Amino acid sequence: MARPRNFHEDDVIDRAADAFGRLGYAACSIDDLVDATGLQRGSLYKVFGSKRGLFEQVLRKSLVADWHDRPAALDIMITALREMAGIDAPIAALCRTALAAYSGDAARLLGVRLLQHLPDKE
């Protein structure tokens, strides 16, 4: 008999979103995700299948209503576009759908968020 889960999937996704948003997809290791979520490596793989599977769940959860008003969601979208969309059709489709539904200037929105991450020149 399988042991009951001692965690909420949404909490794990939120903590993983913080790690992906801070580090990016490629730089975020499984060990980083283990540290961020508090789950063991085996539990992450059992629930999400892979790092990519977890990232897709993070992206799906980030791209809900008013995603464009939340800096953390913008960071996940930028990570998806920069690192994944060119090589992963399902991730690209999620991004396209969210951007098509956004009624504002998506390029400006994403560009402003990117600029906010640049260090100040002094």
Stockholm file with secondary structure:
# STOCKHOLM 1.0

chainA/1-122         MARPRNFHEDDVIDRAADAFGRLGYAACSIDDLVDATGLQRGSLYKVFGSKRGLFEQVLRKSLVADWHDRPAALDIMITALREMAGIDAPIAALCRTALAAYSGDAARLLGVRLLQHLPDKE
#=GR chainA/1-122 SS CCCCCSSCHHHHHHHHHHHHHHHCTTTCCHHHHHHHHCCCHHHHHHHHSSHHHHHHHHHHHHTSTTGGGCHHHHHHHHHIIIIITTTCHHHHHHHHHHHHHCCSCHHHHHHHHHHHTSCCCC
#=GC SS_cons         CCCCCSSCHHHHHHHHHHHHHHHCTTTCCHHHHHHHHCCCHHHHHHHHSSHHHHHHHHHHHHTSTTGGGCHHHHHHHHHIIIIITTTCHHHHHHHHHHHHHCCSCHHHHHHHHHHHTSCCCC
//
